[in-house]
């Protein structure tokens, strides 16, 4: 199982930067995520090991209508952490039918310098994970069982 944490560790171990993406320096690919409230989230696509490892690390701000969508090839209990993430986030895990299976609200930043930041994961396998600004999920009427609408890249 590769998570942002383990992929970041692998990148660091191989000498690649898990900070600012090298191959991803161009404008990020965006997809539209339609929420039950009718709001559209413009989500950056994280569909490669390096993009998933970096996620929203090192960002100082995230607009309420922006986010990052993580795409995985198989459903697993993908684990996330907040190391090097400067903004609090809401994390939303979805199954292969794009139904919400788990939500972590207002996940705090982690300022630890070692690898002991808390880890967050669902109890069931997920194919997608959406990260949005903390405190946003409730206003978008997203809850367990909700289906989000978006196209796979």
C-alpha positions, 0 to 999 in steps of 0.5 A: 500500500502506497500512501502519501506518507510512504511515497514521500519517504520513498522519494526522499530515500531515493534522493528525489524531492518530496517538496516542490514537484520537479516534473509537475512544475507546469500548471496543474490539471484540474477537474470539476467536482460537483457537490450535493450543495451544487458547489463546484470544487476545482480540484488538482489531480494527484494521479502519480506517485510523486503528485500523491506524495506531495499533495498539498504540502508547503501550500500557505492557502487553499481557496474554499472552491479549490482542492486536490483529488487523489486517484488510485488504481485499486481500492485500499484503506489509503492513509494520509498525514499532514506532515509539511502541510501548512493548512488544515484540511477536510479529507474525504474518502470515496469508493469506486462508485464515488460514494463517500465512505469516510470523512476527517474534518478539520485535520490539523497541521503537523509541525513535527520534524520527524515522521510521527505525525498522526495518520488518518484512514478509512475503515474500508477501501477507497479509490479516491480521496478529496482534500478541501479547506478545513471547515468546508465539508459541512457547508457542501452537504457532504456526508457519509453515503453522499455521491460526488460527481467528477470525471476521471482524468 
